[in-house]
Amino acid sequence: MKHPVTPDGRYFVVRGRLWRCSDPALPEAHRAKLVETLMAARRAVKAALQTGDEASLAAARREVHSAKLALGERGPPWWTDGAPDFNRFLVRNSPYAAWFAGSEIADD
């Protein structure tokens, strides 16, 4: 992965923001199918935006959301230790701030 991943493997960082990783417990074949579904839905969002079709856009966005839920990237956290979810937080406003400040990627 080209983006830094937190030491616990729960998030990756893009432009200083934490994004939840997919559930590592998903079987690889199932995860791959969900990613394929997600990418198709994202292409459908792009196409609907280009054509201005609001109904298609809403449907495509629902598909993106469903795929991300199934991957564990949205919805309840996939970890079971009770730790809070910092998805979409700025890394500097999270418990990962010191880790990120010490990483080579922090300057990018």
C-alpha positions in Angstrom: 0.0 0.0 0.0 1.4 3.4 -0.9 -0.2 5.1 2.1 1.2 4.6 5.6 -0.8 2.2 7.7 -1.1 2.6 11.5 0.9 0.1 13.6 -2.4 -1.7 14.6 -3.4 -2.0 10.9 -6.8 -0.3 11.4 -6.2 2.8 9.3 -4.2 4.2 6.4 -3.4 7.9 6.1 -4.1 10.1 3.1 -3.3 13.8 3.2 -3.2 13.7 7.0 -6.6 11.9 7.5 -7.2 8.5 8.8 -9.3 6.1 6.7 -10.4 2.7 8.0 -8.8 -0.3 6.3 -10.8 -3.3 5.2 -11.5 -6.1 7.7 -8.4 -8.3 7.5 -10.5 -11.3 8.6 -12.4 -11.3 5.2 -11.5 -14.2 3.0 -9.3 -13.0 0.2 -11.7 -14.1 -2.6 -14.6 -12.4 -0.9 -12.6 -9.2 -0.3 -11.5 -9.2 -4.0 -15.2 -9.5 -5.1 -16.2 -6.7 -2.8 -13.5 -4.5 -4.1 -14.5 -5.3 -7.7 -18.1 -4.3 -6.7 -16.8 -1.1 -5.1 -14.8 -0.1 -8.1 -17.8 -0.7 -10.4 -20.0 1.4 -8.2 -17.4 4.2 -8.2 -17.3 4.1 -12.0 -21.1 4.4 -11.9 -20.9 7.4 -9.7 -18.5 9.1 -12.1 -20.8 8.3 -15.1 -23.9 9.6 -13.3 -22.1 12.8 -12.4 -21.0 13.3 -16.0 -24.6 12.8 -17.3 -26.3 14.6 -14.5 -28.6 11.6 -13.8 -29.6 12.1 -10.2 -31.4 8.8 -9.8 -28.4 6.9 -11.1 -26.1 8.9 -8.9 -28.2 8.1 -5.8 -28.2 4.4 -6.7 -24.5 4.3 -7.4 -23.7 6.0 -4.1 -25.9 3.5 -2.3 -23.8 0.7 -4.0 -20.6 2.4 -2.9 -21.8 2.6 0.7 -23.0 -1.0 0.7 -19.6 -2.3 -0.6 -17.8 -0.2 2.0 -20.0 -1.6 4.8 -19.3 -5.1 3.6 -15.6 -4.5 3.5 -15.7 -3.1 7.0 -14.5 0.4 5.9 -17.8 1.9 7.2 -20.3 1.0 9.9 -19.3 -0.7 13.2 -15.6 -1.2 13.6 -14.4 -4.7 12.7 -12.1 -4.9 15.7 -13.5 -6.4 18.9 -11.3 -4.8 21.7 -13.7 -1.9 22.2 -11.2 0.7 21.0 -13.0 3.8 19.5 -13.2 4.4 15.8 -11.1 7.3 14.4 -12.2 6.9 10.8 -12.0 10.2 8.9 -10.3 12.0 11.9 -7.2 14.1 11.2 -4.3 12.0 12.3 -3.0 15.0 14.3 -6.2 14.9 16.4 -6.0 11.2 17.2 -4.0 8.8 19.3 -1.9 8.1 16.2 -0.4 11.7 16.1 2.9 10.8 17.7 3.4 7.8 15.4 2.6 9.8 12.3 4.8 12.7 13.3 7.7 10.3 13.5 7.0 8.7 10.2 8.8 9.6 7.0 5.5 10.2 5.3 4.4 12.9 7.7 6.3 15.5 5.6 4.5 14.7 2.4 
